[in-house]
């Protein structure tokens, strides 16, 4: 007879591993299985994000993002300290470079106060200079509790912990779920074998909507991918960034804008932009999947979003192929940057759940479906909030 697991978690990113970790803590005698279709954990969104521990400053007060980011940040930093995961709570500045940005910057500040974001303060242009000497601004916000972390190392530590638990969890790599046969005990059919489990938890990220449909969920929205490209500062320019530097974001688009991030390995990344991706898991500017492209471009929500933001979308697409345009964006904050201060970096892809009318599903979205729980929308700050999301899923199971 094949083994029956109490819980099967599909997805090996930080949300999936955090959920498995929380399950082993709450139900120490339970048999837990994690299935990841890639040959390594954290291969997609978790391993290709900006590496930032987000403060929770931007999110709607009372939303899942706001609450889980705040709780998750505290838990993540404590976890990193306890298990020696590379991190640094170094703080960041959000800087305004144009008078037109000041009203929205003030709104962000008030939002941060409402979200109980500790250590935030409005600062003058001179005070910005004291923190980031090469930045030219007309003022900004200092966010002391923002930090940086190695999310891949975080996920691997979570994996080690669940494999060492009272009843060791099992992690299966290189297995993609192809079919879901529902029942009191459900069957997950992968490309290699089948598994039986009493409860299923799907943390599929870029494949969340497809997994939901395989599980019989009547989901009207679709995941649409947006690629973010990064440059890195060369050795001669690294001294121009001390911490993290963000612009005031465009309030009409669900991205934070191109920014500077000091990484845990000492590199300084500049980015990401945000362009429609022709492949859900494509990390090159020319990556293409016929299936993913047809899926996105046959969906009304994609066209509604792009047509309502045509100017912004076109600018982002041009900037993806133009180092000069990318540099000009960065020079709004650090005018002294030059072309040879930048070298090409990596890319990541963000899963954005879009409604049929092009509206972005901004908040986290986690839903039941029979004996399954689906994480349908978990874009940034899901990595920061991962441990809190895992706890929320455990609470849903208890309820």
Secondary structure, DSSP 8 states (H G I E B T S, - for coil): ---EEEEEEE--SHHHHHHHHHHHHH-TTS-EEEEESSSSTT-STGGGS--EE--S-SS-TTSHHHHHHHHHHHHHHHHHHHHT--EE---EEEE--SGGGHHHHHHHHHHHHHTT-TTEEEE-HHHHHHH-TT---S-EEEETT-EEE-HHHHHHHHHHHHHTSSS--EEEES--EEEEE-SSSEEEEESS-EEEEEEEEE--GGGHHHHHHHTT-----EEEEEEEEEEEE-TTTGGG-SSEEEE---TTSSS--SEEEE-TTS-EEEE---EE-SSTT--STT---HHHHHHHHTSHHHHHHHHHTHHHHHHHHHHHT-HHHHHHHHHTT-TT--GGGEEEEEEEEEEEEE-TTS-B--S-EEEEETTEEEEEE--TTHHHHHHHHHHHHHHHHH-
